[in-house]
Amino acid sequence: MRVLITGIAGFIGSNLALRLQAAGWDVSGVDAFTDYYAVGLKRGTAERLKACGIEVLEADLGEAACPEVTPYLEGVDAVVHLAAQPGISAKTPWEDYNRNNVVATHRLLEAAREAGVKRFVNVSSSSVYGLRAMDSEVGEPKPASWYGETKLAAELEVMGAHRLNGFPACSLRLFSVYGERERPDKLFPRLIRSIANDEEFPLFEGSRGHQRSFTYVGDICEAIACVLDKWDKAEGEIFNVGTDQCFTTGEAIEAVQEIMGKKALINLLPPRPGDQAATHANIDKIRKVLGWEPKASLGQGLERMVKWYRDEVQGKVDWR
């Protein structure tokens, strides 16, 4: 079985590629290597994947017309669509979110339909729920950021293709994923780097009390693998994917400080508009339908992430 992963050189994509290859999948992927973050880090990740026999193609789905995308899908049984414009930065224009989340998904979807792909896993986000992401999958989406709005629009198109044309698709709404090779601007990478290098750690005012379902990337990869393996149950469905264990950002910061044996030098910044006040994954549906359960505790995941940073990043990669 052959799978194509979009955003394969990114955080979740690279971890998923190695997980699926270990399970016997023939894995390939595409990545645009945009300058949104650490191109050098992503290219290093791509070289590691290539060394493992995983094909990594460079392509911008936001620009490529359907006939140009289709060759990447020849002989592909499944697509996992992770590529996106992430984050809620005020510096990122709406046009980038629309182009990289909505337009790119539309073009990939059309190409996948033309190529006869049998399993299309759209990776969405808890941001579609809005400032308090605590609902089940039947809850009303209330996105409060351009990121959430465009991820919802992409999901609606994918699931609409299933309802209208029988296209074999499902969508996964991920909750607060962290772990090895995470995007450098995210909470844990910034915190670990700041503590390790005795630098100031920027923290948005009010965020210490934010609640999060911090979900280890290995568990996310297991969930996606489970969806692919149990496609007869997953097709046509939307699933929340995360841990139902909830922590505040302050508790998470304390956990990292304990692991690293050092306090962070916190620099308090003004509140960030669009930041979710609470995410708490309701995973009753994926438990019942697919039997998936997250396994890693927050402490276990953070231990692995800190070890990875010390072994593979510190002093070796410009992780910014």
ChimeraX commands (.cxc) that place a marker at each C-alpha (Angstrom):
marker #1 position 0.00,0.00,0.00 radius 0.5
marker #1 position 1.30,3.43,-0.95 radius 0.5
marker #1 position 0.61,6.64,0.97 radius 0.5
marker #1 position 1.38,10.24,0.08 radius 0.5
marker #1 position 1.81,12.72,2.96 radius 0.5
marker #1 position 1.58,16.45,2.30 radius 0.5
marker #1 position 3.76,18.57,4.55 radius 0.5
marker #1 position 6.01,15.54,4.97 radius 0.5
marker #1 position 9.08,17.51,6.10 radius 0.5
marker #1 position 7.12,19.23,8.85 radius 0.5
marker #1 position 6.52,18.26,12.45 radius 0.5
marker #1 position 3.67,15.75,12.27 radius 0.5
marker #1 position 4.36,14.76,8.66 radius 0.5
marker #1 position 7.90,13.56,9.32 radius 0.5
marker #1 position 6.93,11.60,12.42 radius 0.5
marker #1 position 4.01,10.03,10.57 radius 0.5
marker #1 position 6.18,9.10,7.59 radius 0.5
marker #1 position 8.53,7.08,9.78 radius 0.5
marker #1 position 5.63,5.48,11.68 radius 0.5
marker #1 position 3.83,4.35,8.51 radius 0.5
marker #1 position 7.04,3.12,6.90 radius 0.5
marker #1 position 7.71,0.97,9.97 radius 0.5
marker #1 position 4.20,-0.47,9.54 radius 0.5
marker #1 position 4.99,-1.54,5.96 radius 0.5
marker #1 position 3.57,1.35,3.95 radius 0.5
marker #1 position 5.39,2.63,0.86 radius 0.5
marker #1 position 5.69,6.28,1.89 radius 0.5
marker #1 position 6.26,9.40,-0.19 radius 0.5
marker #1 position 5.38,13.02,0.33 radius 0.5
marker #1 position 5.44,16.62,-0.83 radius 0.5
marker #1 position 6.52,19.77,0.97 radius 0.5
marker #1 position 6.74,23.40,-0.11 radius 0.5
marker #1 position 9.61,24.29,2.27 radius 0.5
marker #1 position 8.12,27.74,2.84 radius 0.5
marker #1 position 10.04,30.27,4.91 radius 0.5
marker #1 position 7.32,30.47,7.58 radius 0.5
marker #1 position 9.75,28.67,9.87 radius 0.5
marker #1 position 13.22,27.12,9.92 radius 0.5
marker #1 position 13.70,25.97,6.33 radius 0.5
marker #1 position 17.07,24.52,7.32 radius 0.5
marker #1 position 15.41,22.36,9.96 radius 0.5
marker #1 position 12.86,21.06,7.47 radius 0.5
marker #1 position 15.47,20.34,4.82 radius 0.5
marker #1 position 17.51,18.43,7.37 radius 0.5
marker #1 position 14.40,16.44,8.23 radius 0.5
marker #1 position 13.79,15.76,4.54 radius 0.5
marker #1 position 17.33,14.41,4.16 radius 0.5
marker #1 position 16.77,12.08,7.09 radius 0.5
marker #1 position 13.57,10.79,5.49 radius 0.5
marker #1 position 15.33,10.28,2.17 radius 0.5
marker #1 position 18.08,8.33,3.92 radius 0.5
marker #1 position 15.36,6.02,5.20 radius 0.5
marker #1 position 14.12,5.42,1.63 radius 0.5
marker #1 position 11.18,7.84,1.79 radius 0.5
marker #1 position 10.68,9.94,-1.34 radius 0.5
marker #1 position 10.34,13.67,-0.63 radius 0.5
marker #1 position 9.15,15.91,-3.46 radius 0.5
marker #1 position 9.19,19.70,-3.44 radius 0.5
marker #1 position 5.88,21.18,-4.56 radius 0.5
marker #1 position 3.67,24.12,-3.63 radius 0.5
marker #1 position 0.06,22.90,-3.66 radius 0.5
marker #1 position -1.14,26.48,-3.46 radius 0.5
marker #1 position 0.31,27.16,-6.90 radius 0.5
marker #1 position 0.22,23.84,-8.71 radius 0.5
marker #1 position -2.78,23.31,-10.98 radius 0.5
marker #1 position -4.52,19.95,-10.91 radius 0.5
marker #1 position -2.66,18.43,-13.91 radius 0.5
marker #1 position 0.66,19.23,-12.20 radius 0.5
marker #1 position -0.34,17.64,-8.90 radius 0.5
marker #1 position -1.77,14.47,-10.40 radius 0.5
marker #1 position 1.61,12.83,-11.26 radius 0.5
marker #1 position 2.50,12.77,-7.56 radius 0.5
marker #1 position -0.61,10.68,-6.94 radius 0.5
marker #1 position -0.05,7.96,-9.54 radius 0.5
marker #1 position -0.29,4.59,-7.81 radius 0.5
marker #1 position -1.13,6.19,-4.45 radius 0.5
marker #1 position -3.72,4.37,-2.34 radius 0.5
marker #1 position -4.03,6.93,0.46 radius 0.5
marker #1 position -3.37,10.62,1.06 radius 0.5
marker #1 position -2.80,12.22,4.46 radius 0.5
marker #1 position -3.17,15.97,4.00 radius 0.5
marker #1 position -1.14,17.80,6.65 radius 0.5
marker #1 position 0.26,20.72,4.64 radius 0.5
marker #1 position -1.20,24.03,5.82 radius 0.5
marker #1 position -0.56,27.62,6.80 radius 0.5
marker #1 position -0.33,27.24,10.58 radius 0.5
marker #1 position -0.62,29.55,13.55 radius 0.5
marker #1 position -2.53,32.69,14.40 radius 0.5
marker #1 position 0.20,35.27,13.83 radius 0.5
marker #1 position -1.04,38.79,13.09 radius 0.5
marker #1 position 1.92,39.09,10.73 radius 0.5
marker #1 position 0.51,36.43,8.40 radius 0.5
marker #1 position -1.96,37.93,5.88 radius 0.5
marker #1 position -5.36,36.37,5.21 radius 0.5
marker #1 position -4.27,35.67,1.63 radius 0.5
marker #1 position -1.66,33.19,2.90 radius 0.5
marker #1 position -4.20,31.31,5.03 radius 0.5
marker #1 position -6.66,31.18,2.13 radius 0.5
marker #1 position -4.05,30.14,-0.41 radius 0.5
marker #1 position -2.32,27.48,1.67 radius 0.5
marker #1 position -5.33,26.06,3.51 radius 0.5
marker #1 position -8.31,26.47,1.19 radius 0.5
marker #1 position -6.91,26.71,-2.35 radius 0.5
marker #1 position -4.23,24.08,-1.78 radius 0.5
marker #1 position -6.77,21.65,-0.30 radius 0.5
marker #1 position -9.14,22.22,-3.22 radius 0.5
marker #1 position -6.43,21.50,-5.79 radius 0.5
marker #1 position -5.17,18.43,-3.95 radius 0.5
marker #1 position -8.71,17.13,-3.55 radius 0.5
marker #1 position -9.46,17.52,-7.26 radius 0.5
marker #1 position -6.21,15.76,-8.16 radius 0.5
marker #1 position -6.91,12.93,-5.71 radius 0.5
marker #1 position -10.35,12.41,-7.19 radius 0.5
marker #1 position -8.89,12.30,-10.68 radius 0.5
marker #1 position -6.20,9.83,-9.59 radius 0.5
marker #1 position -8.70,7.51,-7.92 radius 0.5
marker #1 position -7.26,7.75,-4.41 radius 0.5
marker #1 position -9.13,5.35,-2.11 radius 0.5
marker #1 position -8.46,6.98,1.29 radius 0.5
marker #1 position -8.14,10.73,1.87 radius 0.5
marker #1 position -7.41,11.82,5.43 radius 0.5
marker #1 position -7.86,15.56,5.90 radius 0.5
marker #1 position -6.05,16.87,8.97 radius 0.5
marker #1 position -7.98,19.71,10.56 radius 0.5
marker #1 position -7.66,21.46,13.91 radius 0.5
marker #1 position -9.42,22.08,17.20 radius 0.5
marker #1 position -9.26,25.76,16.18 radius 0.5
marker #1 position -12.43,25.21,14.16 radius 0.5
marker #1 position -14.32,25.17,17.48 radius 0.5
marker #1 position -13.18,28.67,18.41 radius 0.5
marker #1 position -11.94,30.13,21.68 radius 0.5
marker #1 position -13.20,27.20,23.77 radius 0.5
marker #1 position -12.60,23.91,21.96 radius 0.5
marker #1 position -14.41,21.46,24.21 radius 0.5
marker #1 position -17.29,20.15,22.08 radius 0.5
marker #1 position -17.96,16.80,20.50 radius 0.5
marker #1 position -17.83,16.54,16.72 radius 0.5
marker #1 position -21.48,17.58,16.44 radius 0.5
marker #1 position -20.84,20.87,18.25 radius 0.5
marker #1 position -21.17,24.10,16.29 radius 0.5
marker #1 position -17.84,25.33,14.88 radius 0.5
marker #1 position -17.08,28.92,15.92 radius 0.5
marker #1 position -13.59,29.69,14.61 radius 0.5
marker #1 position -12.08,32.90,15.97 radius 0.5
marker #1 position -8.99,33.21,13.77 radius 0.5
marker #1 position -8.14,33.16,10.08 radius 0.5
marker #1 position -6.38,29.87,10.70 radius 0.5
marker #1 position -9.50,28.29,12.22 radius 0.5
marker #1 position -11.77,29.75,9.56 radius 0.5
marker #1 position -9.71,28.44,6.65 radius 0.5
marker #1 position -9.13,25.03,8.22 radius 0.5
marker #1 position -12.90,24.71,8.62 radius 0.5
marker #1 position -13.45,25.78,5.01 radius 0.5
marker #1 position -11.00,23.12,3.84 radius 0.5
marker #1 position -12.70,20.47,5.95 radius 0.5
marker #1 position -16.12,21.44,4.61 radius 0.5
marker #1 position -14.94,21.01,1.04 radius 0.5
marker #1 position -13.38,17.61,1.71 radius 0.5
marker #1 position -16.39,16.26,3.58 radius 0.5
marker #1 position -18.73,17.83,1.03 radius 0.5
marker #1 position -16.97,15.80,-1.67 radius 0.5
marker #1 position -17.73,12.69,0.35 radius 0.5
marker #1 position -21.39,13.55,0.84 radius 0.5
marker #1 position -22.04,14.71,-2.71 radius 0.5
marker #1 position -19.86,12.39,-4.76 radius 0.5
marker #1 position -18.95,9.52,-2.46 radius 0.5
marker #1 position -15.30,10.55,-2.37 radius 0.5
marker #1 position -13.57,8.37,0.26 radius 0.5
marker #1 position -12.57,10.93,2.87 radius 0.5
marker #1 position -12.54,11.64,6.59 radius 0.5
marker #1 position -11.30,14.54,8.71 radius 0.5
marker #1 position -9.35,14.65,11.97 radius 0.5
marker #1 position -9.45,17.63,14.32 radius 0.5
marker #1 position -6.15,17.60,16.23 radius 0.5
marker #1 position -5.67,19.08,19.69 radius 0.5
marker #1 position -2.46,20.86,20.83 radius 0.5
marker #1 position 0.12,18.48,19.37 radius 0.5
marker #1 position 3.70,18.60,20.70 radius 0.5
marker #1 position 6.85,16.51,20.40 radius 0.5
marker #1 position 10.04,15.96,18.46 radius 0.5
marker #1 position 10.57,18.27,15.43 radius 0.5
marker #1 position 7.77,20.58,16.54 radius 0.5
marker #1 position 7.55,24.01,14.89 radius 0.5
marker #1 position 10.12,26.29,16.59 radius 0.5
marker #1 position 7.66,29.11,17.36 radius 0.5
marker #1 position 5.38,26.89,19.45 radius 0.5
marker #1 position 5.23,26.86,23.25 radius 0.5
marker #1 position 7.47,23.91,24.11 radius 0.5
marker #1 position 10.20,24.48,21.50 radius 0.5
marker #1 position 10.52,28.14,22.53 radius 0.5
marker #1 position 10.53,27.21,26.21 radius 0.5
marker #1 position 13.10,24.41,25.88 radius 0.5
marker #1 position 15.38,26.56,23.72 radius 0.5
marker #1 position 15.08,29.55,26.06 radius 0.5
marker #1 position 15.91,27.54,29.17 radius 0.5
marker #1 position 18.79,25.70,27.50 radius 0.5
marker #1 position 20.38,28.94,26.26 radius 0.5
marker #1 position 19.53,31.19,29.23 radius 0.5
marker #1 position 17.39,33.40,26.99 radius 0.5
marker #1 position 14.17,35.23,27.74 radius 0.5
marker #1 position 11.02,33.21,27.16 radius 0.5
marker #1 position 8.18,35.27,25.62 radius 0.5
marker #1 position 4.82,34.49,27.25 radius 0.5
marker #1 position 1.58,36.16,26.23 radius 0.5
marker #1 position -0.27,37.79,29.10 radius 0.5
marker #1 position -3.12,35.63,30.37 radius 0.5
marker #1 position -1.88,32.48,28.63 radius 0.5
marker #1 position -0.50,30.88,31.80 radius 0.5
marker #1 position -4.08,30.01,32.76 radius 0.5
marker #1 position -5.07,28.69,29.32 radius 0.5
marker #1 position -6.18,25.05,29.36 radius 0.5
marker #1 position -4.81,22.63,26.80 radius 0.5
marker #1 position -5.14,18.99,25.79 radius 0.5
marker #1 position -1.42,18.65,25.12 radius 0.5
marker #1 position -1.20,15.57,22.85 radius 0.5
marker #1 position 2.07,13.78,22.11 radius 0.5
marker #1 position 2.88,13.47,18.42 radius 0.5
marker #1 position 3.42,9.72,18.67 radius 0.5
marker #1 position -0.18,9.28,19.78 radius 0.5
marker #1 position -1.36,11.44,16.86 radius 0.5
marker #1 position 0.57,9.23,14.44 radius 0.5
marker #1 position -0.99,6.14,15.99 radius 0.5
marker #1 position -4.44,7.68,15.52 radius 0.5
marker #1 position -3.80,8.39,11.83 radius 0.5
marker #1 position -2.44,4.87,11.33 radius 0.5
marker #1 position -5.57,3.53,13.05 radius 0.5
marker #1 position -7.80,5.53,10.69 radius 0.5
marker #1 position -5.99,4.12,7.65 radius 0.5
marker #1 position -6.16,0.56,9.00 radius 0.5
marker #1 position -9.86,0.78,9.92 radius 0.5
marker #1 position -11.01,2.74,6.90 radius 0.5
marker #1 position -14.34,0.96,6.66 radius 0.5
marker #1 position -15.26,2.54,10.01 radius 0.5
marker #1 position -13.50,5.89,9.49 radius 0.5
marker #1 position -14.70,6.84,6.01 radius 0.5
marker #1 position -17.11,9.76,5.99 radius 0.5
marker #1 position -16.47,10.62,9.64 radius 0.5
marker #1 position -15.00,13.57,11.55 radius 0.5
marker #1 position -13.00,12.70,14.67 radius 0.5
marker #1 position -11.53,14.75,17.48 radius 0.5
marker #1 position -7.99,13.46,18.12 radius 0.5
marker #1 position -6.23,14.40,21.33 radius 0.5
marker #1 position -5.86,13.55,24.96 radius 0.5
marker #1 position -8.72,14.11,27.34 radius 0.5
marker #1 position -6.20,15.00,30.06 radius 0.5
marker #1 position -6.19,18.79,30.41 radius 0.5
marker #1 position -3.40,21.00,31.82 radius 0.5
marker #1 position -2.88,24.72,32.09 radius 0.5
marker #1 position -0.03,26.35,30.20 radius 0.5
marker #1 position 1.43,27.26,33.59 radius 0.5
marker #1 position 1.47,23.60,34.67 radius 0.5
marker #1 position 3.14,22.64,31.39 radius 0.5
marker #1 position 5.83,25.30,31.86 radius 0.5
marker #1 position 6.52,23.97,35.35 radius 0.5
marker #1 position 6.85,20.43,33.98 radius 0.5
marker #1 position 9.50,21.48,31.45 radius 0.5
marker #1 position 11.38,23.46,34.10 radius 0.5
marker #1 position 11.44,20.39,36.34 radius 0.5
marker #1 position 12.73,18.14,33.55 radius 0.5
marker #1 position 15.47,20.61,32.59 radius 0.5
marker #1 position 16.33,21.52,36.17 radius 0.5
marker #1 position 16.20,25.26,35.52 radius 0.5
marker #1 position 13.68,28.10,35.61 radius 0.5
marker #1 position 12.64,30.04,32.52 radius 0.5
marker #1 position 13.39,33.77,32.26 radius 0.5
marker #1 position 9.85,34.85,31.39 radius 0.5
marker #1 position 9.24,38.01,29.34 radius 0.5
marker #1 position 5.54,38.87,29.55 radius 0.5
marker #1 position 4.01,40.13,26.28 radius 0.5
marker #1 position 0.56,41.67,25.54 radius 0.5
marker #1 position -2.29,39.18,24.99 radius 0.5
marker #1 position -2.48,37.59,21.53 radius 0.5
marker #1 position -5.85,38.03,19.74 radius 0.5
marker #1 position -7.51,34.76,18.70 radius 0.5
marker #1 position -5.68,32.61,21.26 radius 0.5
marker #1 position -7.87,29.77,22.48 radius 0.5
marker #1 position -8.76,30.06,26.17 radius 0.5
marker #1 position -9.35,26.32,26.48 radius 0.5
marker #1 position -8.97,23.15,24.45 radius 0.5
marker #1 position -10.18,19.93,26.02 radius 0.5
marker #1 position -10.55,17.06,23.60 radius 0.5
marker #1 position -13.81,15.12,23.69 radius 0.5
marker #1 position -12.64,11.80,22.21 radius 0.5
marker #1 position -15.67,9.64,23.00 radius 0.5
marker #1 position -16.36,9.09,19.29 radius 0.5
marker #1 position -12.91,7.88,18.19 radius 0.5
marker #1 position -12.74,5.66,21.27 radius 0.5
marker #1 position -16.07,4.06,20.44 radius 0.5
marker #1 position -15.73,3.80,16.67 radius 0.5
marker #1 position -12.03,3.01,16.22 radius 0.5
marker #1 position -10.88,1.95,19.68 radius 0.5
marker #1 position -8.05,4.51,19.72 radius 0.5
marker #1 position -6.63,5.78,23.01 radius 0.5
marker #1 position -3.76,8.23,23.66 radius 0.5
marker #1 position -0.99,6.60,25.70 radius 0.5
marker #1 position 1.76,9.12,26.49 radius 0.5
marker #1 position 1.45,11.27,29.61 radius 0.5
marker #1 position 2.52,14.91,29.40 radius 0.5
marker #1 position 5.63,14.13,31.44 radius 0.5
marker #1 position 6.62,11.22,29.19 radius 0.5
marker #1 position 6.18,13.24,26.02 radius 0.5
marker #1 position 8.12,16.21,27.35 radius 0.5
marker #1 position 10.97,13.95,28.53 radius 0.5
marker #1 position 11.27,12.60,24.98 radius 0.5
marker #1 position 11.12,16.08,23.48 radius 0.5
marker #1 position 13.81,17.51,25.77 radius 0.5
marker #1 position 16.05,14.51,25.06 radius 0.5
marker #1 position 15.57,14.99,21.32 radius 0.5
marker #1 position 16.48,18.67,21.62 radius 0.5
marker #1 position 19.65,17.92,23.57 radius 0.5
marker #1 position 20.70,15.02,21.31 radius 0.5
marker #1 position 19.80,16.34,17.86 radius 0.5
marker #1 position 19.28,20.11,17.96 radius 0.5
marker #1 position 21.29,21.97,20.60 radius 0.5
marker #1 position 24.47,23.29,19.06 radius 0.5
marker #1 position 23.71,21.51,15.77 radius 0.5
marker #1 position 20.64,23.17,14.18 radius 0.5
marker #1 position 19.41,26.78,14.07 radius 0.5
marker #1 position 16.03,25.93,15.58 radius 0.5
marker #1 position 14.28,29.29,15.24 radius 0.5
marker link #1:1,2 radius 0.2
marker link #1:2,3 radius 0.2
marker link #1:3,4 radius 0.2
marker link #1:4,5 radius 0.2
marker link #1:5,6 radius 0.2
marker link #1:6,7 radius 0.2
marker link #1:7,8 radius 0.2
marker link #1:8,9 radius 0.2
marker link #1:9,10 radius 0.2
marker link #1:10,11 radius 0.2
marker link #1:11,12 radius 0.2
marker link #1:12,13 radius 0.2
marker link #1:13,14 radius 0.2
marker link #1:14,15 radius 0.2
marker link #1:15,16 radius 0.2
marker link #1:16,17 radius 0.2
marker link #1:17,18 radius 0.2
marker link #1:18,19 radius 0.2
marker link #1:19,20 radius 0.2
marker link #1:20,21 radius 0.2
marker link #1:21,22 radius 0.2
marker link #1:22,23 radius 0.2
marker link #1:23,24 radius 0.2
marker link #1:24,25 radius 0.2
marker link #1:25,26 radius 0.2
marker link #1:26,27 radius 0.2
marker link #1:27,28 radius 0.2
marker link #1:28,29 radius 0.2
marker link #1:29,30 radius 0.2
marker link #1:30,31 radius 0.2
marker link #1:31,32 radius 0.2
marker link #1:32,33 radius 0.2
marker link #1:33,34 radius 0.2
marker link #1:34,35 radius 0.2
marker link #1:35,36 radius 0.2
marker link #1:36,37 radius 0.2
marker link #1:37,38 radius 0.2
marker link #1:38,39 radius 0.2
marker link #1:39,40 radius 0.2
marker link #1:40,41 radius 0.2
marker link #1:41,42 radius 0.2
marker link #1:42,43 radius 0.2
marker link #1:43,44 radius 0.2
marker link #1:44,45 radius 0.2
marker link #1:45,46 radius 0.2
marker link #1:46,47 radius 0.2
marker link #1:47,48 radius 0.2
marker link #1:48,49 radius 0.2
marker link #1:49,50 radius 0.2
marker link #1:50,51 radius 0.2
marker link #1:51,52 radius 0.2
marker link #1:52,53 radius 0.2
marker link #1:53,54 radius 0.2
marker link #1:54,55 radius 0.2
marker link #1:55,56 radius 0.2
marker link #1:56,57 radius 0.2
marker link #1:57,58 radius 0.2
marker link #1:58,59 radius 0.2
marker link #1:59,60 radius 0.2
marker link #1:60,61 radius 0.2
marker link #1:61,62 radius 0.2
marker link #1:62,63 radius 0.2
marker link #1:63,64 radius 0.2
marker link #1:64,65 radius 0.2
marker link #1:65,66 radius 0.2
marker link #1:66,67 radius 0.2
marker link #1:67,68 radius 0.2
marker link #1:68,69 radius 0.2
marker link #1:69,70 radius 0.2
marker link #1:70,71 radius 0.2
marker link #1:71,72 radius 0.2
marker link #1:72,73 radius 0.2
marker link #1:73,74 radius 0.2
marker link #1:74,75 radius 0.2
marker link #1:75,76 radius 0.2
marker link #1:76,77 radius 0.2
marker link #1:77,78 radius 0.2
marker link #1:78,79 radius 0.2
marker link #1:79,80 radius 0.2
marker link #1:80,81 radius 0.2
marker link #1:81,82 radius 0.2
marker link #1:82,83 radius 0.2
marker link #1:83,84 radius 0.2
marker link #1:84,85 radius 0.2
marker link #1:85,86 radius 0.2
marker link #1:86,87 radius 0.2
marker link #1:87,88 radius 0.2
marker link #1:88,89 radius 0.2
marker link #1:89,90 radius 0.2
marker link #1:90,91 radius 0.2
marker link #1:91,92 radius 0.2
marker link #1:92,93 radius 0.2
marker link #1:93,94 radius 0.2
marker link #1:94,95 radius 0.2
marker link #1:95,96 radius 0.2
marker link #1:96,97 radius 0.2
marker link #1:97,98 radius 0.2
marker link #1:98,99 radius 0.2
marker link #1:99,100 radius 0.2
marker link #1:100,101 radius 0.2
marker link #1:101,102 radius 0.2
marker link #1:102,103 radius 0.2
marker link #1:103,104 radius 0.2
marker link #1:104,105 radius 0.2
marker link #1:105,106 radius 0.2
marker link #1:106,107 radius 0.2
marker link #1:107,108 radius 0.2
marker link #1:108,109 radius 0.2
marker link #1:109,110 radius 0.2
marker link #1:110,111 radius 0.2
marker link #1:111,112 radius 0.2
marker link #1:112,113 radius 0.2
marker link #1:113,114 radius 0.2
marker link #1:114,115 radius 0.2
marker link #1:115,116 radius 0.2
marker link #1:116,117 radius 0.2
marker link #1:117,118 radius 0.2
marker link #1:118,119 radius 0.2
marker link #1:119,120 radius 0.2
marker link #1:120,121 radius 0.2
marker link #1:121,122 radius 0.2
marker link #1:122,123 radius 0.2
marker link #1:123,124 radius 0.2
marker link #1:124,125 radius 0.2
marker link #1:125,126 radius 0.2
marker link #1:126,127 radius 0.2
marker link #1:127,128 radius 0.2
marker link #1:128,129 radius 0.2
marker link #1:129,130 radius 0.2
marker link #1:130,131 radius 0.2
marker link #1:131,132 radius 0.2
marker link #1:132,133 radius 0.2
marker link #1:133,134 radius 0.2
marker link #1:134,135 radius 0.2
marker link #1:135,136 radius 0.2
marker link #1:136,137 radius 0.2
marker link #1:137,138 radius 0.2
marker link #1:138,139 radius 0.2
marker link #1:139,140 radius 0.2
marker link #1:140,141 radius 0.2
marker link #1:141,142 radius 0.2
marker link #1:142,143 radius 0.2
marker link #1:143,144 radius 0.2
marker link #1:144,145 radius 0.2
marker link #1:145,146 radius 0.2
marker link #1:146,147 radius 0.2
marker link #1:147,148 radius 0.2
marker link #1:148,149 radius 0.2
marker link #1:149,150 radius 0.2
marker link #1:150,151 radius 0.2
marker link #1:151,152 radius 0.2
marker link #1:152,153 radius 0.2
marker link #1:153,154 radius 0.2
marker link #1:154,155 radius 0.2
marker link #1:155,156 radius 0.2
marker link #1:156,157 radius 0.2
marker link #1:157,158 radius 0.2
marker link #1:158,159 radius 0.2
marker link #1:159,160 radius 0.2
marker link #1:160,161 radius 0.2
marker link #1:161,162 radius 0.2
marker link #1:162,163 radius 0.2
marker link #1:163,164 radius 0.2
marker link #1:164,165 radius 0.2
marker link #1:165,166 radius 0.2
marker link #1:166,167 radius 0.2
marker link #1:167,168 radius 0.2
marker link #1:168,169 radius 0.2
marker link #1:169,170 radius 0.2
marker link #1:170,171 radius 0.2
marker link #1:171,172 radius 0.2
marker link #1:172,173 radius 0.2
marker link #1:173,174 radius 0.2
marker link #1:174,175 radius 0.2
marker link #1:175,176 radius 0.2
marker link #1:176,177 radius 0.2
marker link #1:177,178 radius 0.2
marker link #1:178,179 radius 0.2
marker link #1:179,180 radius 0.2
marker link #1:180,181 radius 0.2
marker link #1:181,182 radius 0.2
marker link #1:182,183 radius 0.2
marker link #1:183,184 radius 0.2
marker link #1:184,185 radius 0.2
marker link #1:185,186 radius 0.2
marker link #1:186,187 radius 0.2
marker link #1:187,188 radius 0.2
marker link #1:188,189 radius 0.2
marker link #1:189,190 radius 0.2
marker link #1:190,191 radius 0.2
marker link #1:191,192 radius 0.2
marker link #1:192,193 radius 0.2
marker link #1:193,194 radius 0.2
marker link #1:194,195 radius 0.2
marker link #1:195,196 radius 0.2
marker link #1:196,197 radius 0.2
marker link #1:197,198 radius 0.2
marker link #1:198,199 radius 0.2
marker link #1:199,200 radius 0.2
marker link #1:200,201 radius 0.2
marker link #1:201,202 radius 0.2
marker link #1:202,203 radius 0.2
marker link #1:203,204 radius 0.2
marker link #1:204,205 radius 0.2
marker link #1:205,206 radius 0.2
marker link #1:206,207 radius 0.2
marker link #1:207,208 radius 0.2
marker link #1:208,209 radius 0.2
marker link #1:209,210 radius 0.2
marker link #1:210,211 radius 0.2
marker link #1:211,212 radius 0.2
marker link #1:212,213 radius 0.2
marker link #1:213,214 radius 0.2
marker link #1:214,215 radius 0.2
marker link #1:215,216 radius 0.2
marker link #1:216,217 radius 0.2
marker link #1:217,218 radius 0.2
marker link #1:218,219 radius 0.2
marker link #1:219,220 radius 0.2
marker link #1:220,221 radius 0.2
marker link #1:221,222 radius 0.2
marker link #1:222,223 radius 0.2
marker link #1:223,224 radius 0.2
marker link #1:224,225 radius 0.2
marker link #1:225,226 radius 0.2
marker link #1:226,227 radius 0.2
marker link #1:227,228 radius 0.2
marker link #1:228,229 radius 0.2
marker link #1:229,230 radius 0.2
marker link #1:230,231 radius 0.2
marker link #1:231,232 radius 0.2
marker link #1:232,233 radius 0.2
marker link #1:233,234 radius 0.2
marker link #1:234,235 radius 0.2
marker link #1:235,236 radius 0.2
marker link #1:236,237 radius 0.2
marker link #1:237,238 radius 0.2
marker link #1:238,239 radius 0.2
marker link #1:239,240 radius 0.2
marker link #1:240,241 radius 0.2
marker link #1:241,242 radius 0.2
marker link #1:242,243 radius 0.2
marker link #1:243,244 radius 0.2
marker link #1:244,245 radius 0.2
marker link #1:245,246 radius 0.2
marker link #1:246,247 radius 0.2
marker link #1:247,248 radius 0.2
marker link #1:248,249 radius 0.2
marker link #1:249,250 radius 0.2
marker link #1:250,251 radius 0.2
marker link #1:251,252 radius 0.2
marker link #1:252,253 radius 0.2
marker link #1:253,254 radius 0.2
marker link #1:254,255 radius 0.2
marker link #1:255,256 radius 0.2
marker link #1:256,257 radius 0.2
marker link #1:257,258 radius 0.2
marker link #1:258,259 radius 0.2
marker link #1:259,260 radius 0.2
marker link #1:260,261 radius 0.2
marker link #1:261,262 radius 0.2
marker link #1:262,263 radius 0.2
marker link #1:263,264 radius 0.2
marker link #1:264,265 radius 0.2
marker link #1:265,266 radius 0.2
marker link #1:266,267 radius 0.2
marker link #1:267,268 radius 0.2
marker link #1:268,269 radius 0.2
marker link #1:269,270 radius 0.2
marker link #1:270,271 radius 0.2
marker link #1:271,272 radius 0.2
marker link #1:272,273 radius 0.2
marker link #1:273,274 radius 0.2
marker link #1:274,275 radius 0.2
marker link #1:275,276 radius 0.2
marker link #1:276,277 radius 0.2
marker link #1:277,278 radius 0.2
marker link #1:278,279 radius 0.2
marker link #1:279,280 radius 0.2
marker link #1:280,281 radius 0.2
marker link #1:281,282 radius 0.2
marker link #1:282,283 radius 0.2
marker link #1:283,284 radius 0.2
marker link #1:284,285 radius 0.2
marker link #1:285,286 radius 0.2
marker link #1:286,287 radius 0.2
marker link #1:287,288 radius 0.2
marker link #1:288,289 radius 0.2
marker link #1:289,290 radius 0.2
marker link #1:290,291 radius 0.2
marker link #1:291,292 radius 0.2
marker link #1:292,293 radius 0.2
marker link #1:293,294 radius 0.2
marker link #1:294,295 radius 0.2
marker link #1:295,296 radius 0.2
marker link #1:296,297 radius 0.2
marker link #1:297,298 radius 0.2
marker link #1:298,299 radius 0.2
marker link #1:299,300 radius 0.2
marker link #1:300,301 radius 0.2
marker link #1:301,302 radius 0.2
marker link #1:302,303 radius 0.2
marker link #1:303,304 radius 0.2
marker link #1:304,305 radius 0.2
marker link #1:305,306 radius 0.2
marker link #1:306,307 radius 0.2
marker link #1:307,308 radius 0.2
marker link #1:308,309 radius 0.2
marker link #1:309,310 radius 0.2
marker link #1:310,311 radius 0.2
marker link #1:311,312 radius 0.2
marker link #1:312,313 radius 0.2
marker link #1:313,314 radius 0.2
marker link #1:314,315 radius 0.2
marker link #1:315,316 radius 0.2
marker link #1:316,317 radius 0.2
marker link #1:317,318 radius 0.2
marker link #1:318,319 radius 0.2
marker link #1:319,320 radius 0.2
view
